[in-house]
Amino acid sequence: MDGDLRPSSSRWPTIGFLGPPGTFTEEALLAEPELASADLVPFPTIGEVLTAVDAGEVAAGYVPIENSIEGTVPVTLDHLVFESELLIQGESILDVHLHLLAPPGTKVADVRRVVSFPHASAQCRRYVREVLGGAEVVASNSTAEAARLVGSEPSEGTAAIAPMLAGRLYGLEAIAERIEDYGENQTRFLLVAPGEVPAPTGHDRTSIVCFQQADRPGSLHEILSHFSARSLNLTKIESRPTKQGLGDYCFVIDLEGHVTDEVVGDCLKELHMVLAGLKFLGSYPAAGDHGPRLREASSVRRRDAETWLSSVRAQIRPG
């Protein structure tokens, strides 16, 4: 597990996640001590998790946002951009390994039908094509739901692509392990909730959505120039259709820094002035094993800077 969801779960007594029990989302959530002690509530789909947070049924939601093989999870991103005012409170990254799970006694050569969450099955395209001979792939609401279905309604030649935890929960055996097409497979998860923005830590990420005045040559370059002029590092940028018409796109951008940073605030102010719209999705602690070290280094630099500034101000002649 590679993450840093620093805020205490006491702020979020209930957290919704993509269920049923046994999903990668639950695995990532349980790996966060600050969050795992909350009352964890499974929902059948990502959309239902986010809608429940909007409605106040749960205090926060924990959902996947992107995978290193398949990219963005559209239902998560589009909900945050177009359907709600939820703010990102933190992120974490989980190493993901997918396994072919089936009822005891099943052989790989027997498999003719595979059930899984579309993002997961897409991470195993090569294996399905080359090893399973192009077996039929059936979509489920989650990887754990796939395992539950195969375990509760066994059908000859049917297997699930799911985490090992789901196999143990639903009585399945791993007949092939780590079948993802690329070994360095990771998924990024977000904790989202209404209201407050987490305080700066010194190692943060800010997410925004830029809506153009018009789709014209150079419009993206103009947006990016505001970041480059301030030496702000972008960690992700992608276009999403605005749902207003074919060819009408907005840009979702992740950048290093916190909205309280003077240079980040100045950049966002300028963008707000020139764009048709600017949506703030959150400033939050960035994930990474190096996060605590960078945060501590930032704290030391801040203390040193404050000491220096105090010494300079102490030299001011009384008026």
N, C-alpha and C positions, 0 to 999 in steps of 0.2 A: 504494500500500500504506500502511495506517495501522495500525501496531502497535508493540508493544514487548515482545518475548519476550527479556528481558534475560539469563537464565542461559545459560552456555556449553553448546554441544552436546556438549562433552567429557563432560559428566555423562550424556548420552544418546547413546551411540555408534551405536545403531540406533533409527530412528523409523519407525513404521508410518503409512501414510496411505491414504486412499481412492483406489484406482487404477482403471484402468491409467494409465500416464503420459499426461499431458495434461489432468487434471482441474483444476478451480479449486483444489481442496485442494493439489495439487502446486504450482500457481502461487503460492499464498499461502505455502507452505512454503519455496519457493526464494527468495522475497523476504526471508526472514529470514536474514541472513548467519550468525548464531550457530547456526542449525539446519541450514542447507543443506549444511554440510560433513559432516554425519553420514551414515551408511549409510542411505539412504532405501528403505523396503521397501513396495511397493504391495500392497494387499489388495482383493479384489473388492467387499466391502461394508463399511459403517461398523461393523456389528456384529462382523465378523471382525477389524477393526483393534483394537477395544477388547478383544475376547477374547484376542487375541495379547498385548496388554500385560498383561492379568491373568495369563496363563500364563507370562510371562517370555520369550516368543519374541522380543520387541523391548523395548527399554528404555522407550520412550515412544510415545504415539500422538498424531496430529494430525488432528482431525476438525472438521467444521462443526457449530455448535450453533444458530445462528439466522440468518434472512435478513430483511432489512428489508421485503420484500413478503409472504413466506409465513410468517414467524414461526419458531417453534422447530422444530428437527429432532428429532422425537420419539424416534427410535432412539438418538440420542446422549444426550439428557437422561435417558431412562428407564434406560439402562444405568448411568449415573453414580449415579442415585438408588436404584435397586432391585437392581442386579446386581453391583456391585463396590465396592471401597474406594479406587478411584483418586482422586487429588487433582489439581486444576487447577494447572498450573505457570505458565501465561501465556495471553494472548489476543492475537489480531490481527484486523484488519478489512481486507477486500479489496473494492474496487469491482468489481462483477460486470457484465459485458456478455455477453449471449447472442446467438448468431448462428445463422442457418439454413444448415446445411452439407450439401452434396450432391455426388455424383460430377460431374466436369467435363461440361458440356453441359446439365445440368439447369436448367430454368427454374422460377421460383416457381410459375407457373401449372400446372406438371406435378405438383406435390407433392400427394399424396393420403394419405400416411402419414408420421407424425413419430415419431421415437424419441428419448427423453431420460429423464433422472433425474426422477422425479415432482415434486420440489421445483422443478426448473428449468422443466419444461413448464408448471407452474402459474404461474410468473412471466410466462408469455407467453400466457395464456388469450385475451386480447383479440385478439392478433395471429393466433392459430390460428383463432379464430372468424371474424374479419372479413376477413382476407387469404387464409387458406388454406381458407375455406369449411367450417370444421369438420372438417378432416382427422382421420383416426383417429390417436389418440395412444397410443403403445406405451411401456411402462415399461422402463427399463434400470437397472442397478445404479449407474451414474454417467453424467455427461455424456460423459466420454471413452470409456466403454464403448459408448455410443450411437454416437459417431463411428467407433469401431473396427468395430462391427458393420456400419454402413452402408458403410464403406470396404472391408471384407473380403468382404462378401456383397452387392454392389450389386443393388438391386431397383428397377425402374422406378417412379418416383413416390414413392420413399422418401427422406427427409432426416433429419438429426439436428439437435437443438437443443443446442449445445455451445460451448465456448470456441474462439477462433481457433487456439490452440496445438494443440488436438486435431485440428482440420482439417488443419493442416500435417503432423502426425504420421501421419495415416491417409489422406492423399491426397484430401481433399475440398476443395471451393471454397465460399467464403461467397457464397451467392446472395441473402442479405439480412442486413444487419448491425444490431446493437443492436435486437433485436426484443422486448426485455423491455417489459412494460406501463408501467413507471415508470422514468425515467432515473436516479434516485438509488438505484440498486439496490446493496446491500452485503450481504456475508455475514461473519459473525463466526466465527472458528475458535478452538479451544482446543488447547493442548498439555497432555496428561494423562499422569501417571505415578504409580506407587506411592511411598509413603514421605514424603519431606520436604516441608515448606511453605517456599516462597521467602521470603527475608528481606524486611522492609518496605522500601519505596523512597520513601514519602512521597506516592505517587500510586497507590493500590492499590484492588483490588476484592475483596470477600469474598462467597462463594456458600454458601448454606445451604438445608436443606430442613426445613420445620416440619410435624410430624405432630400433629394435634389430639387432645385427650383425647376429644372428642365433637363431632359436627356439630350445633351449636346456635346460636341467634341471638347475634350479637356476638362469635363466636369469632375471626373474622378481625380485627375491630376491636381485640380484646384483644391479638392478636399485634402489630399495627401500632403500638399505643400504646407499646410498649417502644422502638421506633425513634424515634417522634416526640418522646417525652419526653427523648431524648438528642440530638435534632437530627441524627440519622443519615439521610443521603439514600439512598433506595432507587432504584436504577437499573433494576430490573426485578422484577416479581412476577407469577407465574402459578400456576394450580392444575393439578395432575395427578392423575388417578385412582390410588388406591393399589393397585389390582388386587385389593382385598379385598371389593369389593361395589359395586353401583351407588350413586352418590351419596357415596361415601367418598373424600375428596380430601385431598391434602397441598398445601403451598404452597412453591414454589421461589422464593427471594428472592436478588437481588444487591444489595449495598449498598456504598457508598463506605467505604474504610478497610481496615485490616489487623487480623487477630486479635490482634496484639501491642499495638494501640492500646488504651489503658485503657478508653475509652468503648465501643469495640466489644466488648472482652472482657467488660465488665460486662453489656452487653446480652445477649450469648450465654449468659452464666451464668444470668441471670434467665429467659430463654426455656427453657433446659434444665430449670429447676426447675418450670415451669408446664406444659410441653407433654408429650404422651405420648412424643414422641421428637424429637430435633434431630440432623440429620446435617450434618456439616461437609464441604463439597465443595472448599474451598480459599480461601486468600488469596494474591493474585498481582498482578503489575504490570498496571495498567489500560492499555488501548490508547488511542492518541490522539496526534496531532501535538503537542499541548500537554503531553504527559506529561513529556518531559525538562525543560521549563521549570518545571513544577510540582514535579518531584522536586528540582531544583536549589534552588528557592526554599525547599522544605521543609528541605533540608540546611542552608541558611544560617540559617533560623529555629532549627533544632535546635542549631546551633553557638552562636548568640547566646544561646539559653536556657540552654545548659550553662555558658557563660561567666558569665551573670548568676547562676545558682544557685551556682556556685563562689565568686563574690564575696560572696554572702550568707553562705554557710557559713564563709567565712574570718573572719567577724566573731564567730563563736561563742566565748564566753569559755571558756578551758580549765576542765575540771571539777576 
